[in-house]
Amino acid sequence: MFQKDELVVYPAQGVGVVERIEEQEIGGAKAEFYIVRILSNNVTLMVPVLNAENVGLRHVCSKEKAESIIDSLKDRSDFTGYSGQNWNRRYREYSENLKSGDLADVAYVLKELLLIGKDKELSFGEHRLLEQAMGLLTLELAHALDKEQDEVRAQIEELFSDVLEPQKEE
């Protein structure tokens, strides 16, 4: 399914490169593993080839999908506003979305937290989730769009400039 030197995405970890495919014996049984190095933190993962799809290992999204994700960030019609929902419930929901491996779920978490941050100061945990979502999203979009990660981050920050910059008094 994946080849050596191919870029892949591992849920909640982000973009990595398949460094090699090797066979190892574990518990008396031989199995093939993808050895994936995550680009953002140099962590190396061993992913069983036969279980790769089940754990959510996938290709980097297409350029069209990346552009669609950016368009979804522009659309705020689905944001209902900070409802005072229990933080623990929101945290669990957002964490599950980040672990899903679905780029649209990651974009949803980023958008929600950026917009909630307009109404109230984000807690430490919320800020950490926001940074995780931003990192996962910008790195994959950068590879899909053949841009630098900082450039994609700046593009997203520009989309949310009204909530990221302090409102000026006139």
C-alpha positions as CSV (number, residue, x, y, z in Angstrom):
1,M,0.0,0.0,0.0
2,F,2.8,2.4,0.9
3,Q,6.3,2.6,-0.5
4,K,9.7,3.6,0.9
5,D,10.2,7.4,1.0
6,E,6.5,8.0,0.6
7,L,4.8,10.7,2.7
8,V,1.9,9.3,4.9
9,V,-0.3,10.7,7.6
10,Y,-0.6,8.9,11.0
11,P,-3.6,10.1,13.1
12,A,-2.9,12.5,15.9
13,Q,0.8,12.4,14.9
14,G,0.7,14.0,11.5
15,V,2.8,13.7,8.3
16,G,5.6,11.2,8.3
17,V,7.8,9.5,5.8
18,V,8.0,5.7,5.3
19,E,11.8,5.2,5.9
20,R,11.7,1.5,5.2
21,I,9.5,-1.6,5.3
22,E,11.0,-4.4,7.4
23,E,10.1,-7.9,8.5
24,Q,10.4,-8.7,12.2
25,E,9.5,-11.6,14.3
26,I,7.3,-10.8,17.3
27,G,5.9,-13.5,19.5
28,G,7.1,-16.2,17.2
29,A,5.2,-14.8,14.2
30,K,6.8,-12.9,11.3
31,A,5.2,-9.6,10.3
32,E,6.0,-6.7,8.0
33,F,6.1,-3.2,9.4
34,Y,6.2,0.3,7.9
35,I,8.9,2.2,9.8
36,V,7.5,5.8,9.7
37,R,9.4,8.9,10.9
38,I,7.0,11.7,11.9
39,L,8.4,14.9,10.4
40,S,7.3,17.3,13.1
41,N,9.1,15.6,16.0
42,N,11.3,12.8,14.5
43,V,9.4,10.1,16.4
44,T,9.7,6.7,14.7
45,L,6.6,4.5,14.6
46,M,6.4,0.8,13.6
47,V,3.1,0.2,11.9
48,P,2.1,-3.3,11.0
49,V,1.5,-3.5,7.2
50,L,-1.6,-5.6,7.7
51,N,-3.0,-3.2,10.3
52,A,-2.0,0.1,8.6
53,E,-5.5,0.9,7.3
54,N,-7.1,0.0,10.7
55,V,-4.9,2.4,12.6
56,G,-5.7,5.1,10.0
57,L,-2.4,5.4,8.2
58,R,-3.2,7.2,4.9
59,H,-1.7,9.2,2.1
60,V,-1.3,12.9,2.3
61,C,-4.5,14.6,1.0
62,S,-4.7,15.8,-2.6
63,K,-4.3,19.4,-3.6
64,E,-8.1,19.5,-4.3
65,K,-8.9,18.2,-0.8
66,A,-6.4,20.7,0.7
67,E,-8.1,23.6,-1.1
68,S,-11.5,22.3,0.0
69,I,-10.3,22.3,3.7
70,I,-9.2,25.9,3.4
71,D,-12.5,26.8,1.9
72,S,-14.2,25.1,4.9
73,L,-12.2,27.2,7.3
74,K,-13.6,30.4,5.6
75,D,-17.2,29.2,6.1
76,R,-18.4,30.1,9.6
77,S,-22.1,29.3,9.1
78,D,-21.7,26.0,11.0
79,F,-20.3,27.8,14.1
80,T,-23.0,28.1,16.8
81,G,-20.9,30.1,19.2
82,Y,-19.5,29.3,22.6
83,S,-22.4,27.9,24.4
84,G,-20.7,27.4,27.8
85,Q,-20.7,23.6,27.0
86,N,-18.8,21.6,29.6
87,W,-15.1,21.9,28.9
88,N,-14.5,18.2,29.6
89,R,-17.1,17.2,27.1
90,R,-15.6,19.6,24.5
91,Y,-12.1,18.4,25.2
92,R,-13.0,14.8,24.7
93,E,-14.8,15.6,21.5
94,Y,-11.9,17.6,20.1
95,S,-9.4,15.0,21.2
96,E,-11.3,12.3,19.4
97,N,-11.5,14.5,16.3
98,L,-7.8,15.0,16.3
99,K,-7.2,11.2,16.7
100,S,-9.7,10.4,13.9
101,G,-7.1,11.1,11.2
102,D,-9.7,12.9,9.1
103,L,-8.4,16.2,8.0
104,A,-11.9,17.8,8.0
105,D,-12.2,16.8,11.7
106,V,-8.9,18.5,12.5
107,A,-10.0,21.6,10.6
108,Y,-13.2,21.6,12.6
109,V,-11.3,21.6,15.9
110,L,-9.0,24.4,14.7
111,K,-11.9,26.6,13.6
112,E,-14.0,26.0,16.7
113,L,-11.2,26.8,19.1
114,L,-10.1,29.9,17.1
115,L,-13.7,31.2,17.1
116,I,-14.3,30.3,20.8
117,G,-11.1,32.2,21.6
118,K,-12.9,35.3,20.3
119,D,-15.5,35.1,23.0
120,K,-13.4,33.9,25.9
121,E,-9.8,33.3,26.8
122,L,-8.8,29.7,26.0
123,S,-7.7,27.5,28.8
124,F,-4.2,25.9,28.8
125,G,-5.8,22.6,27.5
126,E,-7.8,24.3,24.8
127,H,-4.7,26.2,23.7
128,R,-2.7,23.0,23.5
129,L,-5.4,21.4,21.4
130,L,-5.5,24.5,19.2
131,E,-1.7,24.3,18.6
132,Q,-1.9,20.5,17.9
133,A,-4.7,21.0,15.4
134,M,-2.8,23.9,13.8
135,G,0.4,21.8,13.5
136,L,-1.4,18.8,12.1
137,L,-3.4,20.8,9.6
138,T,-0.7,23.2,8.4
139,L,1.9,20.5,7.8
140,E,-0.4,18.3,5.7
141,L,-1.8,21.2,3.8
142,A,1.8,22.4,3.1
143,H,2.8,19.1,1.6
144,A,-0.5,18.8,-0.4
145,L,-0.2,22.4,-1.8
146,D,3.6,22.3,-2.2
147,K,4.1,25.3,0.2
148,E,6.0,25.9,3.3
149,Q,4.2,25.2,6.6
150,D,4.8,28.8,7.8
151,E,3.1,30.0,4.6
152,V,0.0,27.9,5.2
153,R,-0.1,28.9,8.8
154,A,0.0,32.6,7.8
155,Q,-2.8,32.0,5.3
156,I,-5.0,30.4,8.0
157,E,-4.1,33.1,10.5
158,E,-5.2,35.7,7.8
159,L,-8.5,33.9,7.5
160,F,-9.0,34.4,11.2
161,S,-7.4,37.8,11.6
162,D,-10.6,39.2,13.0
163,V,-10.5,36.8,15.9
164,L,-6.7,36.6,16.4
165,E,-5.9,40.3,16.5
166,P,-7.3,42.6,19.3
167,Q,-10.2,44.6,18.2
168,K,-9.3,48.2,17.6
169,E,-11.3,50.9,19.3
170,E,-12.4,53.6,17.0
